[in-house]
Amino acid sequence: MTKNKILAILLLLFISSCNQSFDTQEEMNDYIQDEDNGYHYKKTIAGVDYVLQYRPTDLLVKQELGDKINPVQIEKFRQQYNKYMYFNLSMSKNNQELLNGVAQDKAKFGQMVNELAFGMEEKLHVYTPTKDTLDLADFIYPRMYGMSNSTSIMIVYPRDEKYLKQDYLNFVIEDLGLETGDVKFKLNTKALKNEPQLAF
């Protein structure tokens, strides 16, 4: 075996060991939801359950592709979505949406709806151990009108390699008027850099 072939095999093994690859979306979801893998974080504070989960690029690519698997499109969508990091933040109290808990108080209800729909850039913060802050790119809060058992928000941050060189990132959710204080998660940057992929 030539030296070049050995190097090629070693490189392939190194790349495949960095990024887990899955045949199905279900397999990937199971992997992501295992807290040991660094993509799924949970905390319960003052009766409020917080779940923060990273959404890998390939899940967004799969959603965009539907059933039409086209290699050119896969690469195009990967480049498009890989510029950002996507997170799903799910919050619930008594296994219900947050708004259900304040529905009796009209002023508090209105304030929380407004905050969830328009003010989360003031409430969400991601920063490095050296206090460099990432700017929120976007967030989406779909109103579920009591049809879900949690309040979910999709959160988007730019994928900036200089921030991912740090050991971890702090993800902080300011108190939303639920007497929880600030809720903080430490994100595993190694996991974010070596995110799992789908074998399309």
C-alpha positions as CSV (number, residue, x, y, z in Angstrom):
1,M,0.0,0.0,0.0
2,T,1.4,3.4,-1.0
3,K,2.1,6.2,1.4
4,N,-0.6,8.3,-0.3
5,K,-3.2,5.6,0.1
6,I,-2.4,5.2,3.8
7,L,-2.7,9.0,4.3
8,A,-6.1,9.0,2.4
9,I,-7.5,6.2,4.6
10,L,-6.3,7.9,7.8
11,L,-7.8,11.2,6.7
12,L,-11.1,9.5,5.9
13,L,-11.1,7.8,9.3
14,F,-10.3,11.1,11.0
15,I,-13.1,12.9,9.2
16,S,-15.7,10.2,9.9
17,S,-14.7,10.1,13.6
18,C,-15.3,13.8,13.9
19,N,-18.7,13.9,12.4
20,Q,-21.2,11.2,13.3
21,S,-23.3,10.1,10.3
22,F,-26.8,8.7,10.3
23,D,-29.0,7.0,7.8
24,T,-32.2,8.4,9.1
25,Q,-33.6,11.5,10.7
26,E,-34.9,9.4,13.6
27,E,-31.5,8.0,14.4
28,M,-30.0,11.5,14.4
29,N,-32.8,12.8,16.7
30,D,-32.1,9.9,19.1
31,Y,-28.4,10.8,19.1
32,I,-29.1,14.6,19.6
33,Q,-31.5,14.0,22.5
34,D,-28.9,12.0,24.5
35,E,-27.5,14.7,26.8
36,D,-24.1,13.1,26.9
37,N,-23.5,14.1,23.2
38,G,-23.6,17.8,23.8
39,Y,-26.6,18.9,21.8
40,H,-29.4,18.7,24.4
41,Y,-29.6,20.6,27.7
42,K,-32.2,20.5,30.4
43,K,-32.9,22.5,33.6
44,T,-35.9,22.9,35.9
45,I,-36.1,26.1,37.9
46,A,-39.0,27.3,40.0
47,G,-41.2,24.7,38.4
48,V,-40.3,25.9,34.8
49,D,-38.8,23.2,32.6
50,Y,-36.2,24.5,30.1
51,V,-34.9,22.4,27.2
52,L,-32.4,23.8,24.8
53,Q,-31.5,21.6,21.8
54,Y,-29.2,22.2,18.9
55,R,-30.6,21.6,15.4
56,P,-27.9,20.3,13.1
57,T,-27.5,21.8,9.6
58,D,-28.6,18.5,7.9
59,L,-32.0,18.4,9.6
60,L,-32.7,21.8,8.0
61,V,-31.3,20.5,4.7
62,K,-33.6,17.5,4.9
63,Q,-36.6,19.6,5.6
64,E,-35.8,21.8,2.6
65,L,-35.2,18.9,0.3
66,G,-38.3,16.9,1.2
67,D,-38.2,13.5,-0.6
68,K,-36.2,14.8,-3.6
69,I,-32.6,13.9,-2.9
70,N,-30.4,15.9,-5.3
71,P,-26.6,16.0,-4.5
72,V,-26.3,19.5,-6.0
73,Q,-29.1,20.8,-3.9
74,I,-27.8,19.1,-0.8
75,E,-24.5,20.9,-1.1
76,K,-26.2,24.2,-1.9
77,F,-28.5,24.0,1.2
78,R,-25.6,22.8,3.4
79,Q,-23.6,25.9,2.5
80,Q,-26.7,28.1,3.1
81,Y,-27.7,26.7,6.5
82,N,-24.1,26.1,7.8
83,K,-23.6,29.8,8.1
84,Y,-25.8,29.8,11.2
85,M,-26.3,27.7,14.4
86,Y,-30.0,26.8,15.1
87,F,-31.4,26.0,18.5
88,N,-34.8,25.1,19.7
89,L,-35.7,26.4,23.1
90,S,-38.7,24.8,24.8
91,M,-40.2,26.1,28.1
92,S,-43.1,24.7,30.0
93,K,-44.7,24.9,33.4
94,N,-46.9,22.0,34.7
95,N,-46.5,20.4,31.2
96,Q,-48.2,23.4,29.6
97,E,-47.3,26.5,27.6
98,L,-45.9,29.4,29.6
99,L,-48.9,31.6,28.6
100,N,-51.3,29.1,30.2
101,G,-49.9,29.9,33.6
102,V,-50.5,33.7,33.3
103,A,-53.8,33.6,31.3
104,Q,-55.8,34.9,34.3
105,D,-53.7,38.0,34.6
106,K,-54.5,40.0,31.3
107,A,-51.7,42.5,31.8
108,K,-49.0,39.8,32.5
109,F,-50.4,37.7,29.6
110,G,-50.1,40.6,27.1
111,Q,-46.6,41.5,28.3
112,M,-45.4,37.8,27.9
113,V,-47.0,37.5,24.4
114,N,-45.2,40.7,23.4
115,E,-41.9,39.6,24.9
116,L,-42.0,36.1,23.3
117,A,-43.1,37.5,19.9
118,F,-40.9,40.6,19.7
119,G,-38.5,41.0,22.6
120,M,-36.5,37.9,22.8
121,E,-33.3,39.6,21.5
122,E,-33.3,41.4,24.8
123,K,-33.7,38.2,26.8
124,L,-31.4,35.8,25.1
125,H,-27.6,36.1,25.3
126,V,-24.8,33.9,24.0
127,Y,-21.2,34.9,25.0
128,T,-17.8,33.3,25.3
129,P,-15.9,32.8,28.6
130,T,-14.0,36.0,27.8
131,K,-17.4,37.8,27.5
132,D,-17.4,38.3,23.7
133,T,-21.1,38.4,22.7
134,L,-22.7,36.8,19.7
135,D,-25.4,38.8,18.1
136,L,-28.8,37.1,17.7
137,A,-29.5,36.6,14.0
138,D,-33.2,35.7,14.3
139,F,-35.8,34.0,16.4
140,I,-39.2,32.5,15.5
141,Y,-42.0,32.1,18.1
142,P,-45.0,30.3,16.6
143,R,-48.1,30.9,18.7
144,M,-49.7,27.5,19.5
145,Y,-52.8,28.9,21.3
146,G,-52.7,26.3,24.1
147,M,-52.4,23.4,21.6
148,S,-48.9,22.4,22.7
149,N,-47.5,21.3,26.1
150,S,-44.6,23.8,25.9
151,T,-43.6,27.2,24.5
152,S,-41.1,26.7,21.8
153,I,-38.8,29.3,20.1
154,M,-36.3,28.6,17.2
155,I,-33.2,30.7,17.8
156,V,-30.5,31.5,15.2
157,Y,-27.0,32.7,15.8
158,P,-24.2,33.3,13.2
159,R,-21.6,30.5,13.1
160,D,-18.4,32.4,13.7
161,E,-15.4,30.1,13.9
162,K,-13.5,32.5,16.2
163,Y,-16.2,32.0,18.9
164,L,-16.2,28.3,18.4
165,K,-12.5,28.1,19.3
166,Q,-13.4,28.6,22.9
167,D,-14.0,25.6,25.2
168,Y,-17.7,26.5,25.6
169,L,-20.3,29.2,25.0
170,N,-22.7,30.5,27.7
171,F,-26.3,30.6,26.6
172,V,-28.4,32.7,29.0
173,I,-32.2,33.2,29.1
174,E,-33.1,36.2,31.3
175,D,-36.1,35.8,33.7
176,L,-39.3,36.0,31.7
177,G,-41.3,37.1,34.7
178,L,-41.5,33.6,36.1
179,E,-39.2,34.2,39.1
180,T,-36.6,31.8,37.8
181,G,-33.8,34.3,37.7
182,D,-31.4,34.0,34.7
183,V,-31.1,30.5,33.3
184,K,-27.7,29.5,32.0
185,F,-26.4,26.6,29.9
186,K,-22.8,25.9,28.9
187,L,-22.7,24.9,25.3
188,N,-20.2,22.3,24.1
189,T,-18.4,24.1,21.2
190,K,-16.6,20.9,20.2
191,A,-20.0,19.3,19.6
192,L,-21.2,22.4,17.6
193,K,-18.1,22.2,15.4
194,N,-18.4,18.5,14.7
195,E,-22.1,18.3,14.3
196,P,-23.8,15.0,13.2
197,Q,-24.7,14.6,9.5
198,L,-27.2,12.7,7.5
199,A,-26.1,10.2,4.9
200,F,-28.3,11.4,2.1
